[in-house]
């Protein structure tokens, strides 16, 4: 076998070694522009962050404001600037406020903006610091949700910012009196809040006040709270006498609102913001508003009701238990002119507190039992000076029970005449008795008897002068005198003549017993004396106030002058 011829490979294939290609790298030269770009973007962001956000505020006027100079402050800290002022076609002023970004969280749903400048209102001065520094815009953050960017500015600073914790209520009244924005709210003469707003509703013809109660006093207000106005000088003449209320000078100038609860009641349940109360004219009217009627009763008086007015008290042995609700002949259809109908209401709360249990109507039995015991109503004088009267209820055991009477669905309570009315009736009875005595006939008979006696004496004188038949004539004369004396005795022994002293004596005793309460030891005398003392004291107070105002009129604003400080003098060398 022949061997193959091996020849060396001249052109051998290249080896499988990897080919290494160098990677292209970014030149450090390009890092400089990139760094500059990043730095520029950061500077732009920082610029806009520092620049803040634009907020729009609408105001009625831009008086005292200047673009670029007027600051926006919150709690005396600058939070932005006034950037623009524009006027719309409707003549509305729009402000553009640039607020710093770190304070944007202060812009909330109930945030408030207003212009702070020097103001004089209601006897107070505010914003004096702006006289030199210029006006600025104040922000009250509020407590709502953040995110709002358009606001309606306030023309005047709010009495209490929304961020201040407290209780905000509404008062409704037909007559506002002197109560106005800024008036204080008092509880037992302690300042606990203020009146924030006043709005008149022409459709309902009522005034709505917004008041603020400090948070620490909110527990004093509840569902049973009553509010009343306590403003100027009040002079009331009622059954209790003359009532003069002279408030403080501040109340005379600014008015005030008082509140409280009825004696014996609690504050009630807790109330929230926006709760509406009625504002009464005074405390007396507010207390009367809580009247809870237990029932209405009809009184028929045969005497004059002059001096008795609607709202007059109804008392039981000196304790007030109700009031007079109406005096009118239209209360009952079959009433006559001889009886005046008076409708009274008994207060349930006062009945439960003061009235005896037998007078509480349990199905009608309580009243019937009381009437059987002599319960009657009468008119009595509350004040001799003013002539005011009230209805008094008491027991008169001598009165007979004639049964229950109902007129036009009203239960009728029997009445009796007492006091001055009874005195007038007794005096009239005395006069009627005196008029019934035949005084003229008695006088005529006495004159005739006297004339006969005079004639007899004249005849006796003539007979005594004569020396004739004196004895016979004397006997005749004595017979005539005897006849005359017999006639005179018949007149004096008549029953009508004997009854005159007894009637007069009885009548005088009745008048004396009736007038006894009006003596110096009686209650009427004491009430009249106390009323006159109060009236003299009130007159002296008004005279002193008038003299002070006359001597120094500005004392209403600045008070009484105080002694000036002495200027120290240098010692002599």
C-alpha positions in Angstrom: 0.0 0.0 0.0 1.5 3.1 -1.0 1.8 5.9 1.6 0.0 9.1 1.0 2.1 12.1 0.6 1.5 14.6 3.2 2.2 18.2 2.3 2.3 21.0 4.8 -0.6 23.4 4.7 0.7 26.6 3.4 -2.5 28.6 3.7 -3.9 27.7 7.1 -7.2 29.2 8.2 -7.0 32.0 10.7 -7.6 31.2 14.4 -10.9 31.9 16.2 -9.6 34.6 18.5 -12.2 37.4 19.5 -11.9 40.7 18.0 -11.9 43.5 20.6 -13.4 46.8 19.6 -12.8 49.8 21.9 -16.1 51.4 23.4 -16.7 55.1 22.7 -17.0 57.1 25.9 -18.8 60.5 26.4 -16.3 63.2 26.8 -16.2 65.0 30.1 -16.7 68.1 28.1 -20.4 67.3 27.8 -20.8 67.0 31.5 -20.5 70.7 32.0 -23.6 71.7 29.8 -25.6 68.9 31.5 -24.7 70.2 34.9 -25.5 73.7 33.9 -29.0 72.5 32.7 -29.8 70.7 35.9 -28.6 73.7 37.9 -30.7 76.0 35.8 -33.8 73.9 36.3 -33.2 73.8 40.0 -32.8 77.5 40.1 -36.0 78.0 38.1 -37.9 75.7 40.5 -36.4 77.5 43.4 -37.4 80.8 41.9 -41.0 79.7 41.4 -41.1 78.2 44.8 -39.9 81.4 46.4 -42.2 83.4 44.1 -45.3 81.8 45.7 -48.9 81.5 44.4 -51.3 84.2 43.2 -54.5 84.6 45.2 -57.5 86.7 44.2 -59.4 88.8 46.8 -62.4 91.0 46.0 -62.8 94.2 48.0 -65.3 97.1 47.8 -62.5 99.6 47.8 -58.7 99.8 47.4 -58.3 102.9 49.6 -54.9 103.0 51.2 -53.4 100.1 49.2 -50.4 100.3 46.9 -48.9 97.6 44.6 -45.5 96.5 45.7 -45.7 98.3 49.0 -48.8 96.8 50.8 -48.0 93.7 52.7 -50.1 90.6 53.5 -49.8 89.6 57.1 -51.1 87.0 59.5 -50.6 87.5 63.2 -48.2 90.4 62.4 -46.0 88.1 60.2 -45.5 88.9 56.5 -46.8 86.1 54.3 -47.0 87.9 51.0 -47.4 91.1 49.0 -50.0 92.9 46.9 -49.1 92.3 43.3 -51.9 93.8 41.3 -55.1 95.9 41.6 -57.7 95.9 38.9 -61.2 97.3 38.5 -63.9 95.3 36.7 -66.8 96.6 34.5 -69.1 96.4 37.5 -66.7 98.6 39.5 -65.5 95.8 41.7 -62.0 95.9 43.0 -59.9 92.8 42.5 -56.6 92.3 44.3 -53.9 89.9 43.3 -52.0 88.7 46.4 -48.7 86.8 46.0 -48.6 84.4 49.0 -45.3 82.7 49.9 -45.3 79.0 49.3 -44.6 78.1 53.0 -47.9 79.8 54.0 -50.2 78.4 51.3 -51.6 76.0 53.9 -53.2 79.0 55.6 -55.6 79.5 52.7 -58.7 77.6 53.7 -62.4 77.5 52.9 -63.3 80.0 55.7 -60.3 82.2 55.5 -60.9 85.9 55.8 -59.1 89.0 54.3 -59.6 92.6 55.3 -57.7 95.9 55.2 -56.1 97.1 58.5 -56.0 100.8 58.8 -56.8 103.5 61.3 -60.5 103.4 62.3 -62.8 105.1 64.8 -66.1 103.4 65.4 -68.4 102.8 68.3 -66.3 104.8 70.7 -63.2 102.7 70.0 -60.0 103.4 68.0 -58.1 100.7 66.2 -55.2 100.4 63.7 -53.2 103.4 64.9 -50.0 101.6 64.0 -50.8 102.0 60.3 -50.7 105.8 60.5 -46.9 105.6 60.0 -46.3 102.1 58.4 -49.3 102.3 56.0 -52.3 100.0 55.6 -51.8 96.3 55.2 -54.0 93.2 54.4 -54.7 90.9 57.3 -55.4 87.2 56.8 -57.3 85.0 59.3 -56.7 81.4 58.3 -59.9 79.9 59.7 -60.4 76.3 60.5 -61.8 74.9 57.2 -60.3 72.7 54.5 -57.2 74.1 52.6 -57.0 74.7 48.9 -59.2 77.8 48.2 -57.6 80.5 46.1 -60.4 83.1 45.6 -61.9 85.0 48.4 -64.5 87.7 49.2 -62.8 90.3 51.3 -64.4 92.0 54.3 -65.1 95.8 54.3 -64.5 96.0 58.1 -62.5 93.8 60.4 -64.5 90.9 61.9 -65.1 91.4 65.6 -63.9 87.8 66.2 -61.9 85.9 63.6 -63.1 82.5 62.5 -60.0 80.8 63.9 -60.8 81.9 67.5 -62.6 79.0 69.3 -66.0 79.7 70.7 -69.8 79.4 70.1 -71.5 81.4 67.3 -75.2 81.9 67.6 -78.0 83.8 66.0 -80.6 86.1 67.7 -83.8 87.2 65.9 -86.0 90.2 66.9 -88.4 92.7 65.5 -87.0 95.6 67.4 -83.2 95.8 67.7 -83.2 98.8 70.1 -79.7 100.0 70.6 -78.0 96.6 70.1 -75.5 96.8 67.3 -72.3 95.2 66.1 -69.7 95.4 68.8 -72.2 95.3 71.7 -71.2 93.1 74.6 -72.9 89.9 75.6 -73.2 89.6 79.4 -74.1 86.8 81.8 -75.0 88.2 85.2 -73.1 91.5 84.4 -70.0 89.5 83.3 -68.7 90.0 79.7 -68.7 86.6 77.9 -68.9 87.6 74.3 -69.9 90.2 71.7 -72.3 90.9 68.8 -70.5 90.2 65.5 -73.0 91.0 62.8 -76.4 92.6 62.2 -78.7 91.9 59.2 -82.2 93.1 58.4 -84.6 90.8 56.6 -87.1 93.1 54.8 -89.3 90.1 53.8 -89.9 88.9 57.4 -89.4 92.4 58.9 -86.9 91.1 61.5 -83.3 91.7 62.5 -80.8 88.9 62.8 -77.8 89.3 65.0 -74.7 87.0 65.0 -73.1 86.7 68.4 -70.0 85.1 69.6 -69.6 83.4 73.0 -66.1 82.7 74.2 -65.2 79.0 74.3 -64.7 78.9 78.1 -68.3 80.2 78.6 -70.1 77.9 76.1 -71.4 75.7 78.9 -73.6 78.6 80.1 -75.7 78.4 76.9 -78.2 75.6 76.3 -81.6 75.0 74.8 -83.4 76.6 77.8 -81.4 79.8 77.6 -83.2 83.1 77.0 -81.7 86.3 75.6 -82.8 89.9 76.1 -81.6 93.4 75.2 -80.4 95.6 78.0 -79.6 99.0 76.6 -80.8 102.5 77.5 -82.7 104.0 80.5 -85.9 102.1 81.1 -88.8 103.5 83.1 -91.7 101.2 83.7 -94.9 101.8 85.7 -96.6 98.6 86.6 -98.5 96.8 89.4 -95.3 96.5 91.3 -94.7 100.2 91.2 -92.2 102.4 89.4 -89.3 100.4 88.0 -86.3 102.5 86.9 -83.3 100.7 85.3 -80.2 102.8 84.7 -77.5 100.8 83.0 -73.8 101.6 82.7 -72.5 104.4 80.5 -71.0 101.8 78.1 -74.4 100.2 77.7 -76.0 103.5 77.0 -73.5 104.2 74.2 -73.1 100.7 72.7 -76.0 98.6 74.0 -75.7 95.2 75.4 -77.3 91.7 75.3 -78.0 89.7 78.4 -78.9 86.0 78.8 -79.7 83.5 81.5 -82.2 80.8 82.4 -85.5 80.9 84.4 -85.2 80.3 88.1 -85.4 76.6 88.9 -84.5 75.4 85.4 -81.3 74.0 84.0 -79.4 75.3 81.0 -80.7 72.3 78.9 -79.0 70.4 76.2 -75.8 71.6 74.5 -76.2 73.7 71.3 -73.9 74.0 68.3 -72.9 76.9 66.0 -75.8 78.5 64.2 -78.5 77.8 66.8 -81.2 80.4 66.7 -82.7 82.2 69.7 -85.3 84.9 70.1 -84.1 88.3 71.4 -86.6 89.9 73.8 -86.8 93.6 74.6 -85.9 93.2 78.3 -85.4 90.6 81.0 -89.0 90.9 82.2 -90.4 90.1 78.8 -87.9 87.2 78.4 -89.0 85.6 81.6 -92.7 86.1 80.7 -92.1 84.2 77.4 -91.6 81.0 79.4 -95.2 81.0 80.5 -96.7 77.6 80.3 -100.5 77.8 80.6 -102.2 75.3 82.9 -105.6 76.5 81.9 -107.8 79.6 81.2 -110.5 80.8 83.5 -113.1 83.4 83.1 -113.8 86.1 85.7 -117.0 88.2 85.6 -116.6 91.5 87.6 -119.6 93.7 88.4 -117.3 96.5 89.5 -115.1 98.7 87.4 -111.8 97.1 86.1 -110.1 100.5 85.7 -106.4 100.0 86.4 -106.4 96.3 85.4 -104.4 95.7 82.2 -103.5 92.7 80.1 -100.4 91.0 81.6 -101.3 92.1 85.1 -100.3 89.4 87.7 -102.7 86.9 89.2 -101.7 86.1 92.8 -102.8 83.6 95.5 -102.1 85.0 98.9 -99.2 87.1 97.6 -97.7 84.4 95.4 -97.8 85.0 91.7 -99.5 82.1 89.9 -100.6 83.5 86.6 -101.5 86.6 84.5 -104.4 88.4 82.9 -104.5 87.4 79.2 -107.5 89.4 77.9 -110.1 91.9 79.0 -113.0 92.1 76.5 -116.8 91.9 76.2 -116.3 89.6 73.2 -115.0 86.7 75.3 -118.6 85.5 75.9 -121.6 85.9 73.7 -124.2 86.2 76.4 -122.4 88.7 78.6 -124.2 91.8 79.8 -122.8 95.3 80.4 -123.2 94.8 84.1 -120.4 92.3 84.1 -116.9 92.8 82.6 -115.3 89.5 81.4 -111.6 89.0 82.3 -109.7 86.0 81.1 -106.8 84.8 83.2 -104.1 82.1 82.7 -102.5 80.1 85.4 -98.8 79.2 85.0 -98.2 75.4 85.3 -94.7 75.8 86.6 -95.7 78.3 89.3 -98.7 76.2 90.3 -96.6 73.2 90.9 -94.2 75.3 92.9 -96.6 77.4 95.0 -100.2 76.4 94.7 -101.9 74.1 97.2 -102.5 70.6 95.9 -106.3 70.9 96.1 -106.2 73.7 93.5 -104.5 71.5 90.9 -107.2 70.3 88.6 -107.4 66.5 88.6 -110.2 65.9 86.2 -112.1 68.9 87.5 -112.4 67.7 91.1 -109.6 69.9 92.4 -111.2 73.2 91.3 -114.6 72.1 92.4 -113.4 71.3 95.9 -111.6 74.6 96.1 -114.7 76.5 95.1 -116.7 74.7 97.8 -114.1 75.9 100.3 -114.7 79.4 99.2 -112.1 80.1 96.5 -112.9 83.5 95.0 -111.2 86.0 92.8 -111.2 89.8 93.5 -109.6 93.0 92.3 -107.0 94.6 94.5 -104.9 97.7 94.3 -101.2 96.9 93.6 -100.1 100.5 93.9 -102.1 103.5 95.2 -99.7 105.9 93.4 -100.2 104.5 89.9 -103.6 103.1 90.3 -102.6 99.7 89.0 -104.6 96.6 89.9 -104.1 92.9 90.0 -106.3 89.8 90.4 -106.1 88.2 93.9 -107.3 84.7 94.7 -108.1 83.6 98.2 -110.6 81.6 100.3 -113.7 83.3 101.6 -115.5 80.6 103.7 -118.6 82.8 104.1 -119.3 82.6 100.4 -121.7 79.9 99.3 -121.0 77.4 96.5 -123.5 77.8 93.7 -122.1 75.1 91.4 -119.7 75.0 88.4 -120.4 77.4 85.6 -119.1 77.2 82.0 -119.5 80.0 79.5 -118.3 79.5 75.9 -115.9 76.7 76.9 -114.4 78.8 79.8 -114.7 77.7 83.4 -116.1 80.6 85.4 -114.5 81.4 88.7 -116.7 83.4 91.1 -115.6 86.9 92.2 -116.1 89.0 95.2 -115.7 92.7 95.9 -113.0 93.7 98.4 -110.7 96.6 99.2 -111.6 100.0 97.8 -114.4 98.6 95.8 -116.1 97.3 98.9 -115.5 100.6 100.7 -117.2 102.5 97.8 -120.1 100.1 98.0 -120.5 100.5 101.8 -120.3 104.3 101.5 -123.0 104.2 98.9 -125.2 102.0 101.1 -124.8 104.5 104.0 -125.8 107.3 101.7 -128.8 105.3 100.4 -129.9 104.7 104.0 -129.6 108.3 104.9 -131.6 109.2 101.8 -134.3 106.8 102.9 -134.9 108.6 106.2 -137.8 111.2 106.1 -135.6 114.0 107.3 -137.7 116.7 105.7 -140.9 115.5 107.4 -139.1 115.2 110.7 -137.7 118.7 110.4 -141.2 120.1 109.5 -142.7 118.4 112.5 -139.9 119.7 114.8 -140.4 123.2 113.4 -144.1 123.0 114.0 -143.5 121.8 117.6 -141.0 124.5 118.3 -143.3 127.1 117.0 -146.1 125.8 119.2 -143.8 125.9 122.2 -142.8 129.4 121.4 -146.5 130.5 121.1 -147.2 128.7 124.4 -144.4 130.5 126.2 -145.6 133.8 124.7 -149.1 133.2 126.0 -147.7 132.2 129.4 -145.8 135.5 129.5 -148.9 137.4 128.7 -151.0 135.5 131.3 -148.4 136.0 134.0 -148.6 139.7 133.5 -152.3 139.7 134.0 -153.9 139.3 137.4 -157.1 137.9 136.1 -158.0 134.2 135.8 -154.3 133.2 135.8 -154.9 129.7 137.2 -157.5 128.8 134.5 -155.4 130.1 131.7 -152.3 128.5 133.1 -154.1 125.2 133.2 -155.1 125.6 129.6 -151.6 126.6 128.7 -150.2 123.5 130.5 -152.6 121.4 128.6 -151.4 122.8 125.3 -147.8 122.2 126.4 -148.6 118.7 127.4 -150.2 118.1 124.0 -147.1 119.5 122.3 -144.7 117.4 124.4 -146.8 114.4 123.7 -146.5 115.0 119.9 -142.8 115.6 120.3 -142.4 112.3 122.2 -144.2 110.4 119.5 -141.8 111.8 116.9 -138.7 110.9 119.0 -140.0 107.5 119.9 -140.6 106.6 116.2 -138.7 103.5 115.0 -137.3 105.4 112.0 -135.8 108.1 114.3 -134.3 105.5 116.7 -132.7 103.6 113.8 -130.6 106.6 112.6 -127.9 106.5 115.3 -127.5 102.7 115.0 -127.2 102.8 111.2 -124.7 105.6 111.4 -122.7 103.8 114.2 -122.6 100.5 112.2 -121.7 102.2 109.0 -118.8 104.1 110.7 -117.5 100.9 112.1 -117.5 99.2 108.7 -115.7 102.2 107.2 -113.2 102.1 110.0 -112.5 98.4 109.4 -112.2 99.0 105.7 -109.8 101.9 106.0 -107.6 100.2 108.6 -105.3 98.6 106.0 -104.7 102.2 104.7 -103.4 103.4 108.0 -99.7 104.1 108.8 -99.4 100.5 110.1 -101.1 99.0 107.0 -99.5 97.3 104.0 -100.8 99.9 101.5 -99.1 102.8 103.4 -95.8 100.9 103.5 -95.9 100.1 99.8 -96.8 103.7 98.9 -94.0 105.0 101.1 -91.4 102.6 99.6 -92.5 103.6 96.1 -92.1 107.3 96.8 -88.6 106.7 98.4 -87.6 104.7 95.2 -88.9 107.5 93.0 -87.0 110.2 95.0 -83.8 108.1 94.8 -84.2 107.6 91.1 -84.8 111.4 90.6 -81.7 112.3 92.6 -79.6 109.8 90.4 -81.0 111.4 87.2 -80.3 114.9 88.6 -76.7 113.9 89.3 -76.2 112.4 85.9 -77.8 115.6 84.3 -75.5 117.9 86.3 -72.4 115.8 85.3 -73.3 116.0 81.6 -74.2 119.7 81.8 -70.8 120.6 83.5 -68.7 118.4 81.3 -70.4 116.9 78.3 -67.3 114.9 77.2 -67.5 112.9 80.4 -69.7 110.4 78.6 -66.6 109.5 76.5 -63.6 110.2 78.8 -65.1 109.8 82.2 -64.5 112.1 85.2 -61.4 114.2 85.1 -58.5 112.9 87.2 -56.0 115.1 89.0 -53.0 115.9 86.9 -49.5 114.7 87.9 -47.4 117.3 89.7 -44.3 118.5 87.8 -41.2 118.0 90.0 -39.1 121.1 90.5 -35.3 121.2 90.6 -33.6 121.9 93.8 -32.1 125.4 94.2 -28.3 125.5 94.0 
